[in-house]
Amino acid sequence: MTPGTDTRPGVFRPITPGHPHRWGGALLAVARRGDLDRAPALSALSALSALSAAERRVADVLPARRRAEWAAGRLLAKRLAGELLAVPEDGVEVLPRADGSPYVLVGGSPVAGVHLSLSHTPGHVAAALAPEPVGVDLCETSSADAVRRVADHVLSPRELALTGTDRPEALAGAWALKEAAVKADRRGVFGAAPRRVAILGLCPPVLGGRRRAMVWQAGGAVLALVLAPGAGRP
């Protein structure tokens, strides 16, 4: 069966939260928000106080309800960057560009050749680093009904057919793939950009162009990773 005819995707492969994984040259991790403070591997970076002064300035202007999510994503990214670059985690900063996309600094200087993407929901956080443009996105399975209400703006009729009508994880996966792809392109999920990313198959995920993608089930969320060589803006 070709990817384009897969109208009944199976369950996405599970991914273990709290541990780094490698896929396609990317290093990624997903964690449950409630586990961040308890996981030994993350305990050293489990509080807002672990943020640098520059990171705290960004966090301080966020609404209180978003501040903890934002910080959790950065702390997870610090752990991954420390492992990838073999540097102390407390020497890593994650700051936003003018367009809001994150980038990595070590010792106050941007790190060349390392692309970063982050995603956070009320229940989960995820981070991915790669030597090429990368996008990562989480969508809670419980959000499938909300996604369906706006899906016509992002998914084509053919893509909606791939998700079926009774598979909330499939709809969450399609949405997460679109979000991850436009993050790799450093574009927004609303507007014309998502329509230019064609989902040709969902399980396994296949996207148009040179993009490579994977989708996992992460507890109550679906996690999508997209690598897009040559994408992004300088």
C-alpha positions, 0 to 999 in steps of 0.5 A: 500500500502506498502512503497516499492510500493509507486512509486508516493509519495505525497507532503511532509508535510510542516514545519514552518521555524524559529520555533523549532520542535520535532520529534522522540526525536530530536529537529530541526529547519529550517530557510530561510537565509534571515529571520535570521536577521529579526526573533525576536527569532534569532535576538540575534544571527544573525551576525558573531560577535556572534561566539566565538573566536574558531568559528571565527577561523574556519570561517575565513579560509572558502571561503567568499561565504561559510562563511555566510552559515557556520555561519548561521548554527552554529547560528541556532544550538546555539539557539536550544542547548540553548533551549535544555540544558537550558543554555544561547545561548552565552555560546554555541559553535559549533566546527568541529571534525577532520572528519568535523562533528559538536559537541556542547560545553558549557563553553568550554567543550563538551556536552555528550549525545547530537548529532548535525547535520547541513545543509545549502544551499544558501537559507536555514539552518537547525540544529538538536540535538538528544540523538542518532546519527542524520543527517539532510540535505536540498536539494533545489527543484531547484537543482533536475536537478543537483541531477539527473545528479549524482543520479546513484552514490547514488540511486539504480534503485529501489530508482530512481523509487520511485522518479518518473520522474516529481517530483523534490521534490521527487528527492530532498527528496531522495537525502536529505535522503541519505545525512542525513543518512550518516551524522548520520553514520559520513560517506561521501555521495560519495563512497559506504556508501550511497548505504548501506542505502536503501530507502524502501519508500519515502512518508512516508520515510522508510529506511533499518536497525534501522534508523527512518526518516522524510521528510518535505517541507520547502519552496523551499527546502526539509528537511530530518531528520534521527535518527540512533541508534548505528551509528557513530564512538566513 
